[in-house]
Amino acid sequence: MEPMTTVTPPPSPSTAPATGPVPPPAAPHSCGHGRPAAGWRLRFAALALIWGFSFLLIKVGTHGYAPLQVAFGRVLFGTAVLAAAMAVRRERLPRAVRTWAHLAVAAFFLNALPFSLFAYAELTISSTLAGICNATSPLWGMALSLVALSEDRPTRRRVAGLGIGFLGVLTVLGAWQGFSGLDAGGTAMALLASLSYAVGWIYVRRTLAGSRSSHLSLTGVQLALASLQLAVVTPLFTSLPDSFPMVPLLAVVMLGTLGTGVAMLVQYGLVAEVGPTTATMVTYFIPVISTAAGVTLLGEQLGWNTPVGALIVLVGAALTQGRPGPAPAPAAGKGIGRRRVGNGRP
């Protein structure tokens, strides 16, 4: 398949899923093409399950390997999947040096850094808490976009959503109990990982919205650059394991092939079929699935404040997706030719 001539702007950081690399194109297509109407719903559910179980796979992977090794294996196997897809579709790599430079920065903030932070965090916190911390990414994205993106103007609904969301975070962490029994370091790393996703999405939105390369080639190069970054860092801070336990190894392989490579291909197809707004709603199912997986399969403890706080976080995140009102018309002769970014909004 030939690369698309243009890549439409990515969705707002407040609506972007916190686990994906380069944002998908924002132009929805019809659900026709001979596919059954329920087809996209099945793939939507599969994507939610894959990303929801990613936190369990991270936890299992750290039982046998260092966090940086888990992160490196994740991007390496994910890159292999996307490279195979690019070869099958005959995708062309981006040619502009500036695009590669921007993708290197995106790879750091959207892959190398958050994947490593989540792996380190799950050494001391549950996969359930990590999944819920991941759900705060839309809140970070909305807060940062109000500062970094002039077109994202605050509204009462979005500000209220931001406040409700962070109230939910405090509920999850048990703030009224003085955060007793909570590992501050691990929790902080999980929240920083979520913040890193938001920073990465805003950076991509400001720098790569007009790229002429296809989404698949941008994503594949981004993951490859993240693999290179971790390939340099990992040997400096870890040593080769004395043994290669099979279950943690399988967890890392699944985390990379399914949770990163296949998941991005599925998400790309969903965005093309039903549009970004529907496709990115998967974000709100991830903490539900990660909580269920952690409790039932890993035997993690669950207090009442964890699901209640998670629900509050999701309500707040949903409110932040409210679109701002229409921008005032520019004065005559001004704003001509100005490039627009983000979901078709001014």
Secondary structure as UniProt FT lines:
FT   TURN            13..15
FT   TURN            18..19
FT   TURN            33..34
FT   TURN            37..38
FT   HELIX           39..61
FT   TURN            62..64
FT   HELIX           67..89
FT   HELIX           97..107
FT   HELIX           108..112
FT   HELIX           113..121
FT   TURN            122..124
FT   HELIX           127..134
FT   TURN            135..136
FT   HELIX           137..148
FT   TURN            150..151
FT   HELIX           156..173
FT   HELIX           175..177
FT   TURN            178..181
FT   HELIX           184..207
FT   TURN            209..210
FT   HELIX           215..237
FT   HELIX           246..256
FT   HELIX           257..262
FT   HELIX           263..274
FT   HELIX           276..279
FT   HELIX           280..284
FT   HELIX           286..298
FT   HELIX           305..319
FT   TURN            320..321
FT   TURN            332..333
FT   TURN            336..337
FT   TURN            343..344
//
